[in-house]
Amino acid sequence: MKGSNAGVMRILVVEDEAAIGKQLYQCIKDRYPKLIKRVIFTSGDVVNNHTQHFLEQSGRPFLSKPFTPEELITAVREAFKPTAVK
């Protein structure tokens, strides 16, 4: 993650059994806090209470799987709005 991060976006997959998306989110939050506004989560597990709580606490947008290309495009556009990164 060296250099300019102006165009960087992260789409993280969150599943309760595989906490890698949650761990990566925490790593980005700790090391590159300005990039956190570019994180979009995807999950097919939003009915799980732990996942739902995590997504709510993160304050980041998420897409429930399956999602359409249009939904992804909209989420990416929102993440790249000039006010999205502070």
ChimeraX attribute file (.defattr): number of C-alpha atoms within 10 A of each C-alpha:
attribute: neighborCount
match mode: 1-to-1
recipient: residues
	/A:1	6
	/A:2	4
	/A:3	5
	/A:4	7
	/A:5	11
	/A:6	11
	/A:7	8
	/A:8	12
	/A:9	16
	/A:10	17
	/A:11	18
	/A:12	18
	/A:13	22
	/A:14	25
	/A:15	18
	/A:16	19
	/A:17	8
	/A:18	10
	/A:19	13
	/A:20	14
	/A:21	18
	/A:22	20
	/A:23	13
	/A:24	15
	/A:25	25
	/A:26	15
	/A:27	13
	/A:28	16
	/A:29	16
	/A:30	11
	/A:31	11
	/A:32	13
	/A:33	15
	/A:34	15
	/A:35	20
	/A:36	24
	/A:37	21
	/A:38	24
	/A:39	23
	/A:40	22
	/A:41	21
	/A:42	22
	/A:43	21
	/A:44	16
	/A:45	17
	/A:46	20
	/A:47	10
	/A:48	11
	/A:49	11
	/A:50	13
	/A:51	20
	/A:52	15
	/A:53	12
	/A:54	15
	/A:55	19
	/A:56	12
	/A:57	9
	/A:58	16
	/A:59	12
	/A:60	15
	/A:61	18
	/A:62	21
	/A:63	18
	/A:64	13
	/A:65	12
	/A:66	10
	/A:67	12
	/A:68	11
	/A:69	9
	/A:70	9
	/A:71	13
	/A:72	16
	/A:73	11
	/A:74	12
	/A:75	19
	/A:76	18
	/A:77	12
	/A:78	16
	/A:79	22
	/A:80	17
	/A:81	11
	/A:82	9
	/A:83	9
	/A:84	14
	/A:85	14
	/A:86	9
